[in-house]
Amino acid sequence: MIYCSKKPIILTEHSTNNKRRGNSLLKEIEVIIYRQFTKIVTISDSALDSLKNHLGVKFTNIVTINNGVNLEIIEKAKPYNKA
């Protein structure tokens, strides 16, 4: 184990892709690092699927908490009148 603290460590995964995911050496390193986390929280199902596909192993410590931004409100927002 790389990290020896007894305190829980939580990682949030926001992206469905990053530059490291195309490098097989970095993938092996990431698998080792991701195993150290108490929980991995993804912000969407697509981020969860992408992470699981990338790591190529079953992690039981991954959960999804959907992004807290209501996109419908943003899409319906009226532009601010600067006058």
Secondary structure, 3 states (H helix, E strand, C coil): CCCCCCCCCEEEECCCCCHHHHCHHHHHHHHHHHCCCCEEEECCHHHHHHHHHHHCCCCCCEEECCCCCCHHHHHHCCCCCCC
